[in-house]
Amino acid sequence: MTAVPETVSISIQRGAPGEESHVETYDVPYREGMSVLDAVVWIRTHVDSSVAFRYSCVNANACKECMVAVNGKTEYACTARLSTDGMTVGPLTNKTLIRDLVTDIVPPKENLRTILAERDGG
């Protein structure tokens, strides 16, 4: 039987448009079944309050807010399980980066910038 680690490492890609992105690694207390979202919330609460991410688990109308790239694969941070081998979390690569793990996930036809640009002819 493999021993359950006390902590696991999670690397988060950080940065914003116009900045060079970088990766910061954090050690997070591990418990069986914990999600990537649990780990990122713990990091923001206990280690680095500047980590930007979104989630809205209380409101089903805003589900999908926590979508991120986990080891290069698009996943919901709330359902992706934290690996004891460590993992890398980054923003969605096919969306406009806002900061850290936050991307603009609003469909283009619902995005106010797009609507105003179309209305104004450009």
C-alpha positions, 0 to 999 in steps of 0.5 A: 500500500502506497503512503498518502503524502502530507503535501503535494506540489501544484505549479500555477502558470502566472502572468497577464497580457503584456507580461512574460508568464512564469510558473510558481510552485506551491506545496499544498496539504493533501487529503484524499479526493481533493480537487484542483480547485480545493488546492488553488483556493487553499493557496490563495487563502493561506499562501498567496492572495494574488493568485487570480482564478474564478469559480462560481459553484453556488450559481449553476448559471455561472458554471464553467467559471473554473475551467483551466488547463490541468497538465495541458488538458482543459478541465473543470478545476472543481472536478479534476482530482489533485494528483499526488504526483504533482501537477501544473495548472494554467489558463485556457490556451484558446481563450483571451488571458486576463490574468493567471488562471482567469480567461475570457470564457464568455462566448463572442456573441455574448461579449459586450466588447464584440457586441459594441464593435459590431454595432459600431461597425468594426 
